[in-house]
Amino acid sequence: MIETALVLAAVLLPLTVGILQFGIVLNATNTLTQIAREGARYASVHGTEANSDAAIRTYVRAVATGTSINSADLSDSRIDIAMVSGNARSSGNAIVVTLTYPMSKKVFIGSFFPYMTKLKQDYTAKSTFVLE
């Protein structure tokens, strides 16, 4: 009985917590990648219109609504919209949407293991599409 208690406390509990943490972070990275892809797809169609940057940012936040990513964490400074190689916004040129998300919002294991707080704090998802 004592051996079981020691194994549960020393091995299985940290392993289970680590698996849960990995799943939460993996879900967040996959969701951010999908949101960036949706934003770039929207930008490829609407990127040449007037005030398109504001519309793209609004669309990205709308896509984030209802996911595991809080849309309030995607402020204007965390949504970057740029042209590849500084090209003009015209049909046939590539546009890039880059999202930077504070992954510290998803990491809870740092409270149990202080050395885990040295992990990368921001995750960046980038997607490129060609303007139509």
GROMACS elastic network, one bead per residue, 0.5 to 0.9 nm:
[ bonds ]
;  ai    aj funct       b0    kb
    1     4     6  0.51809   500
    1     5     6  0.64298   500
    1     6     6  0.87742   500
    2     5     6  0.51280   500
    2     6     6  0.62265   500
    2     7     6  0.86485   500
    3     6     6  0.51168   500
    3     7     6  0.61254   500
    3     8     6  0.85221   500
    4     7     6  0.51550   500
    4     8     6  0.60386   500
    4     9     6  0.85129   500
    5     8     6  0.51420   500
    5     9     6  0.60725   500
    5    10     6  0.84085   500
    6     9     6  0.52112   500
    6    10     6  0.58061   500
    6    11     6  0.79653   500
    7    10     6  0.52613   500
    7    11     6  0.53600   500
    7    12     6  0.65300   500
    7    13     6  0.86602   500
    8    11     6  0.57285   500
    8    13     6  0.59372   500
    8    14     6  0.88203   500
    9    12     6  0.64724   500
    9    13     6  0.56982   500
    9    14     6  0.77125   500
   10    13     6  0.67612   500
   10    14     6  0.69700   500
   10    15     6  0.89471   500
   11    14     6  0.58382   500
   11    15     6  0.61276   500
   11    16     6  0.86861   500
   12    15     6  0.50277   500
   12    16     6  0.60121   500
   12    17     6  0.85695   500
   13    16     6  0.51605   500
   13    17     6  0.61968   500
   13    18     6  0.85463   500
   14    17     6  0.50643   500
   14    18     6  0.59856   500
   14    19     6  0.85468   500
   15    18     6  0.50736   500
   15    19     6  0.61818   500
   15    20     6  0.86618   500
   16    19     6  0.51183   500
   16    20     6  0.62407   500
   16    21     6  0.86334   500
   17    20     6  0.51101   500
   17    21     6  0.61431   500
   17    22     6  0.85911   500
   17   109     6  0.75713   500
   18    21     6  0.50534   500
   18    22     6  0.60700   500
   18    23     6  0.85596   500
   18   109     6  0.75235   500
   19    22     6  0.51193   500
   19    23     6  0.62010   500
   19    24     6  0.87290   500
   20    23     6  0.51380   500
   20    24     6  0.63012   500
   20    25     6  0.87743   500
   21    24     6  0.51636   500
   21    25     6  0.62592   500
   21    26     6  0.85169   500
   21   106     6  0.81639   500
   21   107     6  0.67800   500
   21   108     6  0.72067   500
   21   109     6  0.67417   500
   22    25     6  0.52609   500
   22    26     6  0.59787   500
   22    27     6  0.84827   500
   22   107     6  0.89546   500
   23    26     6  0.50890   500
   23    27     6  0.60267   500
   23    28     6  0.85656   500
   24    27     6  0.51893   500
   24    28     6  0.62670   500
   24    29     6  0.87943   500
   24   106     6  0.67565   500
   24   107     6  0.79686   500
   25    28     6  0.50323   500
   25    29     6  0.62146   500
   25    30     6  0.86293   500
   25   103     6  0.76623   500
   25   106     6  0.63118   500
   25   107     6  0.71343   500
   26    29     6  0.51679   500
   26    30     6  0.61507   500
   26    31     6  0.84738   500
   27    30     6  0.52343   500
   27    31     6  0.60283   500
   27    32     6  0.85549   500
   27    68     6  0.78393   500
   28    31     6  0.50877   500
   28    32     6  0.60653   500
   28    33     6  0.85584   500
   28    68     6  0.66501   500
   28    69     6  0.67602   500
   28   103     6  0.81484   500
   28   106     6  0.76209   500
   29    32     6  0.51358   500
   29    33     6  0.61475   500
   29    34     6  0.86320   500
   29   103     6  0.88348   500
   29   123     6  0.73402   500
   29   124     6  0.85526   500
   29   125     6  0.77177   500
   30    33     6  0.51329   500
   30    34     6  0.62480   500
   30    35     6  0.86739   500
   31    34     6  0.50980   500
   31    35     6  0.61531   500
   31    36     6  0.86260   500
   31    64     6  0.83271   500
   31    67     6  0.74034   500
   31    68     6  0.73900   500
   31    69     6  0.73241   500
   32    36     6  0.61056   500
   32    37     6  0.84990   500
   32    64     6  0.82374   500
   32    69     6  0.74648   500
   32    99     6  0.73825   500
   32   100     6  0.87171   500
   32   101     6  0.79387   500
   32   123     6  0.86120   500
   32   124     6  0.81793   500
   32   125     6  0.61363   500
   32   126     6  0.89640   500
   33    36     6  0.51460   500
   33    37     6  0.61632   500
   33    38     6  0.86665   500
   33    99     6  0.83889   500
   33   124     6  0.84667   500
   33   125     6  0.51809   500
   33   126     6  0.69815   500
   33   127     6  0.76763   500
   34    38     6  0.61650   500
   34    39     6  0.85698   500
   34   125     6  0.86241   500
   34   127     6  0.89693   500
   35    38     6  0.50848   500
   35    39     6  0.61236   500
   35    40     6  0.86110   500
   35    60     6  0.64736   500
   35    61     6  0.85992   500
   35    63     6  0.63619   500
   35    64     6  0.64331   500
   35    99     6  0.84345   500
   35   125     6  0.85463   500
   36    39     6  0.50072   500
   36    40     6  0.61156   500
   36    41     6  0.85060   500
   36    60     6  0.73700   500
   36    79     6  0.89876   500
   36    97     6  0.61444   500
   36    98     6  0.65050   500
   36    99     6  0.63352   500
   36   125     6  0.62194   500
   36   126     6  0.60410   500
   36   127     6  0.57310   500
   36   128     6  0.88895   500
   37    40     6  0.51397   500
   37    41     6  0.60875   500
   37    42     6  0.85855   500
   37    97     6  0.78172   500
   37   125     6  0.86638   500
   37   126     6  0.75622   500
   37   127     6  0.52919   500
   37   128     6  0.76742   500
   37   129     6  0.84847   500
   38    41     6  0.50385   500
   38    42     6  0.61775   500
   38    43     6  0.85199   500
   38    59     6  0.86788   500
   38    60     6  0.73079   500
   38    63     6  0.75788   500
   38   127     6  0.86205   500
   39    42     6  0.50904   500
   39    43     6  0.60373   500
   39    44     6  0.85925   500
   39    56     6  0.63906   500
   39    57     6  0.77854   500
   39    59     6  0.67812   500
   39    60     6  0.52926   500
   39    63     6  0.81273   500
   39    97     6  0.65313   500
   39    98     6  0.89637   500
   39   127     6  0.81513   500
   40    44     6  0.60228   500
   40    45     6  0.87427   500
   40    56     6  0.82869   500
   40    60     6  0.89748   500
   40    81     6  0.86437   500
   40    95     6  0.71360   500
   40    96     6  0.63899   500
   40    97     6  0.53574   500
   40    98     6  0.86512   500
   40   126     6  0.86629   500
   40   127     6  0.59553   500
   40   128     6  0.61010   500
   40   129     6  0.58583   500
   40   130     6  0.87655   500
   41    44     6  0.51479   500
   41    45     6  0.67474   500
   41    46     6  0.88263   500
   41   127     6  0.86105   500
   41   128     6  0.82547   500
   41   129     6  0.63415   500
   41   130     6  0.85993   500
   41   131     6  0.88760   500
   42    45     6  0.54298   500
   42    46     6  0.60770   500
   42    47     6  0.76164   500
   42    56     6  0.68481   500
   42    59     6  0.77689   500
   42    60     6  0.87331   500
   43    46     6  0.50457   500
   43    48     6  0.82284   500
   43    52     6  0.76633   500
   43    53     6  0.82487   500
   43    55     6  0.87878   500
   43    56     6  0.61188   500
   43    81     6  0.86005   500
   43    95     6  0.72137   500
   43    96     6  0.83938   500
   43    97     6  0.79236   500
   43   129     6  0.78571   500
   43   130     6  0.88202   500
   43   131     6  0.73275   500
   44    47     6  0.55561   500
   44    48     6  0.82315   500
   44    91     6  0.87438   500
   44    94     6  0.79366   500
   44    95     6  0.68064   500
   44   128     6  0.87108   500
   44   129     6  0.58133   500
   44   130     6  0.56767   500
   44   132     6  0.58156   500
   45    48     6  0.77666   500
   45    49     6  0.89420   500
   45   130     6  0.87180   500
   45   131     6  0.61833   500
   45   132     6  0.55802   500
   46    49     6  0.56759   500
   46    50     6  0.88921   500
   46    52     6  0.64472   500
   46    55     6  0.84192   500
   46    56     6  0.79577   500
   46   131     6  0.80844   500
   46   132     6  0.82733   500
   47    50     6  0.82381   500
   47    51     6  0.87787   500
   47    52     6  0.54690   500
   47    53     6  0.73956   500
   47    55     6  0.89935   500
   47    56     6  0.78704   500
   47    89     6  0.71136   500
   47    90     6  0.83796   500
   47    95     6  0.79100   500
   47   131     6  0.67410   500
   47   132     6  0.84690   500
   48    51     6  0.88117   500
   48    52     6  0.68164   500
   48    89     6  0.57904   500
   48    90     6  0.63045   500
   48    91     6  0.78374   500
   48   131     6  0.76933   500
   48   132     6  0.86048   500
   49    52     6  0.53735   500
   49    53     6  0.89860   500
   50    53     6  0.83916   500
   51    54     6  0.57980   500
   51    55     6  0.66202   500
   51    56     6  0.89018   500
   52    56     6  0.59646   500
   52    57     6  0.85488   500
   53    56     6  0.50796   500
   53    57     6  0.61898   500
   53    58     6  0.85773   500
   53    80     6  0.89362   500
   53    81     6  0.68847   500
   54    57     6  0.51695   500
   54    58     6  0.61464   500
   54    59     6  0.85642   500
   54    76     6  0.86502   500
   55    58     6  0.50763   500
   55    59     6  0.60924   500
   55    60     6  0.86220   500
   56    59     6  0.50205   500
   56    60     6  0.61342   500
   56    61     6  0.86827   500
   56    81     6  0.83314   500
   56    97     6  0.89773   500
   57    60     6  0.50839   500
   57    61     6  0.63145   500
   57    62     6  0.86104   500
   57    74     6  0.87211   500
   57    75     6  0.85410   500
   57    76     6  0.69412   500
   57    79     6  0.66625   500
   57    80     6  0.86210   500
   57    81     6  0.85962   500
   58    61     6  0.52394   500
   58    62     6  0.61960   500
   58    63     6  0.87205   500
   59    63     6  0.61692   500
   59    64     6  0.86138   500
   60    63     6  0.51311   500
   60    64     6  0.62755   500
   60    65     6  0.88231   500
   60    71     6  0.82807   500
   60    74     6  0.84235   500
   60    79     6  0.83501   500
   61    65     6  0.63704   500
   61    70     6  0.85901   500
   61    71     6  0.50709   500
   61    72     6  0.76981   500
   61    74     6  0.68161   500
   61    75     6  0.86486   500
   62    65     6  0.52063   500
   62    66     6  0.85157   500
   62    71     6  0.73854   500
   63    66     6  0.76786   500
   63    67     6  0.79783   500
   63    71     6  0.83321   500
   64    67     6  0.55585   500
   64    68     6  0.78485   500
   64    69     6  0.59585   500
   64    70     6  0.67357   500
   64    71     6  0.53269   500
   64    74     6  0.86335   500
   65    68     6  0.82825   500
   65    69     6  0.73764   500
   65    70     6  0.68161   500
   65    71     6  0.57882   500
   66    69     6  0.78798   500
   66    70     6  0.82206   500
   66    71     6  0.87593   500
   67    70     6  0.73121   500
   67    71     6  0.86352   500
   69    72     6  0.86725   500
   69    73     6  0.77062   500
   69    74     6  0.86322   500
   69   101     6  0.88003   500
   70    73     6  0.55957   500
   70    74     6  0.74533   500
   71    74     6  0.53636   500
   71    75     6  0.79685   500
   72    75     6  0.63823   500
   73    78     6  0.81372   500
   73   101     6  0.70364   500
   73   102     6  0.76351   500
   74    77     6  0.78333   500
   74    78     6  0.55594   500
   74    79     6  0.65684   500
   74    99     6  0.75693   500
   74   100     6  0.75874   500
   74   101     6  0.68365   500
   75    78     6  0.52711   500
   75    79     6  0.66742   500
   76    79     6  0.53301   500
   76    80     6  0.76065   500
   77    80     6  0.69289   500
   77   100     6  0.86081   500
   78    98     6  0.78690   500
   78    99     6  0.56830   500
   78   100     6  0.50024   500
   78   101     6  0.69360   500
   79    97     6  0.70742   500
   79    98     6  0.58399   500
   79   100     6  0.66908   500
   80    96     6  0.79182   500
   80    97     6  0.57360   500
   80    99     6  0.64362   500
   80   100     6  0.83578   500
   81    95     6  0.72157   500
   81    96     6  0.57773   500
   81    98     6  0.64927   500
   81    99     6  0.89894   500
   82    85     6  0.88492   500
   82    86     6  0.76224   500
   82    94     6  0.88292   500
   82    95     6  0.58387   500
   82    96     6  0.52995   500
   82    97     6  0.66937   500
   82    98     6  0.83476   500
   83    86     6  0.53170   500
   83    87     6  0.57739   500
   83    88     6  0.71909   500
   83    89     6  0.70689   500
   83    93     6  0.75379   500
   83    94     6  0.60259   500
   83    96     6  0.59665   500
   83    97     6  0.88791   500
   84    87     6  0.61278   500
   84    93     6  0.74960   500
   84    94     6  0.56067   500
   84    95     6  0.59580   500
   84    96     6  0.67306   500
   84   128     6  0.85330   500
   85    94     6  0.88252   500
   86    89     6  0.89776   500
   87    90     6  0.82111   500
   87    93     6  0.67669   500
   87    94     6  0.80392   500
   87    95     6  0.89417   500
   88    93     6  0.73654   500
   89    92     6  0.87794   500
   89    93     6  0.67801   500
   89    94     6  0.83664   500
   89    95     6  0.79775   500
   89   131     6  0.76905   500
   90    93     6  0.60344   500
   90    94     6  0.88583   500
   90   131     6  0.67003   500
   90   132     6  0.79992   500
   91    94     6  0.85038   500
   91   130     6  0.75251   500
   92   130     6  0.57615   500
   92   131     6  0.53761   500
   92   132     6  0.62678   500
   93   129     6  0.84867   500
   93   130     6  0.54655   500
   93   131     6  0.56389   500
   93   132     6  0.83708   500
   94   128     6  0.64799   500
   94   129     6  0.55074   500
   94   131     6  0.59073   500
   95   127     6  0.84340   500
   95   128     6  0.56594   500
   95   129     6  0.56169   500
   95   130     6  0.60289   500
   95   131     6  0.66184   500
   96   126     6  0.69012   500
   96   127     6  0.56689   500
   96   129     6  0.66325   500
   96   130     6  0.87432   500
   97   125     6  0.82964   500
   97   126     6  0.57860   500
   97   127     6  0.55014   500
   97   128     6  0.65221   500
   97   129     6  0.86452   500
   98   124     6  0.68078   500
   98   125     6  0.56841   500
   98   127     6  0.65478   500
   98   128     6  0.87576   500
   99   123     6  0.80659   500
   99   124     6  0.55512   500
   99   125     6  0.51770   500
   99   126     6  0.63769   500
   99   127     6  0.89483   500
  100   103     6  0.89976   500
  100   122     6  0.62903   500
  100   123     6  0.56500   500
  100   125     6  0.65716   500
  100   126     6  0.87929   500
  101   104     6  0.87244   500
  101   105     6  0.86932   500
  101   121     6  0.84776   500
  101   122     6  0.54152   500
  101   123     6  0.52746   500
  101   124     6  0.64474   500
  101   125     6  0.83170   500
  102   105     6  0.60844   500
  102   106     6  0.81712   500
  102   121     6  0.59267   500
  102   123     6  0.65068   500
  103   106     6  0.54077   500
  103   107     6  0.65335   500
  103   120     6  0.78205   500
  103   121     6  0.54101   500
  103   122     6  0.52103   500
  103   123     6  0.60557   500
  104   107     6  0.50973   500
  104   108     6  0.78177   500
  104   117     6  0.83834   500
  104   120     6  0.86290   500
  104   121     6  0.57088   500
  104   122     6  0.74282   500
  105   108     6  0.79265   500
  107   110     6  0.66385   500
  107   111     6  0.88824   500
  107   116     6  0.89547   500
  107   117     6  0.86140   500
  108   111     6  0.61744   500
  108   112     6  0.79284   500
  109   112     6  0.53947   500
  109   113     6  0.62444   500
  109   114     6  0.83546   500
  109   116     6  0.71323   500
  109   117     6  0.85254   500
  110   114     6  0.52088   500
  110   115     6  0.70701   500
  110   117     6  0.52980   500
  110   118     6  0.88529   500
  111   114     6  0.61196   500
  111   116     6  0.84195   500
  111   117     6  0.83164   500
  112   116     6  0.85920   500
  113   116     6  0.57013   500
  113   117     6  0.79093   500
  114   117     6  0.58423   500
  114   118     6  0.82644   500
  115   118     6  0.60006   500
  115   119     6  0.82387   500
  116   119     6  0.57899   500
  117   120     6  0.82381   500
  117   121     6  0.81416   500
  118   121     6  0.78465   500
  120   123     6  0.74296   500
